Amino acid sequence: MKFYYPKSFLQLILMGFVLVSLPLFFAFFNAALYVDRLANQSQKAVYQAVQATQGSRILVEQLTQMERSIRQFVILGDQSLLEDYATSHRNFRQTATELARLPLAAEQRKRLDDLVDREQKLYANVQKNPLDPRDSRSMAVEYVLLSDAAQSILAQSNLLVDREVNVLQRTAYDAQRILMWQVLASVPIAVLLAVGFTILIARPIRQLDSAIRNLGSEQFSSPIEVSGPQDLENLGQRLDWLRTRLIELEQQKTRFLRHISHELKTPLTAIREGSELLSDEVGGKLTGQQREIAGILRASSLQLQVLIESLLSYHASKFRNAALDLKPVNLKSIINKVAADQKLALLAKGLELNTRCCDTSVLGDEGKLRVIVDNLLSNAIKFSPANGAIEVYLERDDNALQLDVIDSGPGITEHDKSRVFDEFFQGKHVPGSQVKGTGLGLAIAKEHVIAHGGSIEILDHANGGAHFRVTLPCRRAGE
């Protein structure tokens, strides 16, 4: 599946941060809008309730004033009182109009309309018969009734405050419920976006990590591909360039080893043949000193041949470990044969070889198993002091076969334990060793052990010597 990536890794992170934050910002912004709307609504409701209460109270006062003006006119007959009455009527009409604009309840609005109609009829009667005392008295009584009706409207206006408070409570509850659902919806959306961007960010990082691990373990066969932002893809392309460069260097090393082996073997063969002819006294009788020199030449040429073959054998083992010639092999027999081959080296240093081996067969490559034992035993002989002891143990259980080789030498320092299996690594110089090794013996042994699916490790030993343990899987023919 092809994902769209921005051009840079930083842009991808910023995009992920913004998208993950959007649902939360939306929830907060919506909450702010609801709170602002609720505040405006509450302010408006309180203001309208106060206006309704004040308007109802003014209506009562104006009706009372009109009643007073009518009663005074009946008693005094002063025309100015009628003018005051007309002024109070106009004020009443204006107050009633303003009060009608407010969001009154249906019953309250009906009472207000009825009050206005009744007052208008009374006012019309006063205008028709202003000098009839009997009508004026009945009108005064009617205004008393209108004042009572206005009082009921005032009472309902007071209830308007309670009604608006209830409406505000319901609105606040609805807003709270909506905000809660928005938060509940935005949180999983944010989590899903965060998980998605985590996958998008982690994917190229994992690909880079895998590519670097493959390069570190010398697995150059698979091309390196990194899908992600442009800068990470460019980094993947550089790693793939490095992979191809390492392949070229490996090929160059192979060609170099082939050439150097050919160039070395030709003069080495001549040296060996010449030393053999001298030792056989083909060119004439040798003195004792001449014979000793010829023996040194012969031994040195043989040692040089062993070093060259070890170098070539190690290089070849890195490419042919998978091609094992598996067959039942008696490992105890191999150990005895290697011990016989190393007998002269053991006698030369006065070393005692103690073996305790179970008689067992495993499925393996006999040649490579022999190289493992030979290299470990040669290493033990090399680092053991004169008149020391070497111990070789071979044990087997249901799951694995275990080979231990222990010498009585100075041991391996903690600093060198992590490097002892590296190519061409050599420990401290051993006094009395005439020929310096190649540093490939333990590296070759490790390659062959890994090819058999086993492991090799260094253990601490009580006497301070080096203790190597090889663990091989117990495989029999047909398994």
ABEGO torsion letter per residue (X at the ends): XBBBBBABAAAAAAAAAAAAAAAAAAAAAAAAAAAAAAAAAAAAAAAAAAAAAAAAAAAAAAAAAAAAAAAAAAAAGBAAAAAAAAAAAAAAAAAAAAAAABBBBAAAAAAAAAAAAAAAAAAAAAAABAABAAAAAAAAAAAAAAAAAAAAAAAAAAAAAAAAAAAAAAAAAAAAAAAAAAAAAAAAAAAAAAAAAAAAAAAAAAAAAAAAAAAAAGBAABBBBBBEBAAAAAAAAAAAAAAAAAAAAAAAAAAAAAAAAAAAAAAAAAAAAAAAAAAAGAAEBBBAAAAAAAAAAAAAAAAAAAAAAAAAAAAAAAAAAABBBBBBBBAAAAAAAAAAAAAAAAAAAGBBBBBBBBBBBBBBBAAAAAAAAAAAAAAAAAABBBGBBBBBBBBBBAABBBBBBBBABAEBBAAAAAAAABBGBBBBBBBGBABBBAGAAAAAAAAAAAAAGBBBBBBBBAAGBBBBBBBBBBBBBGX
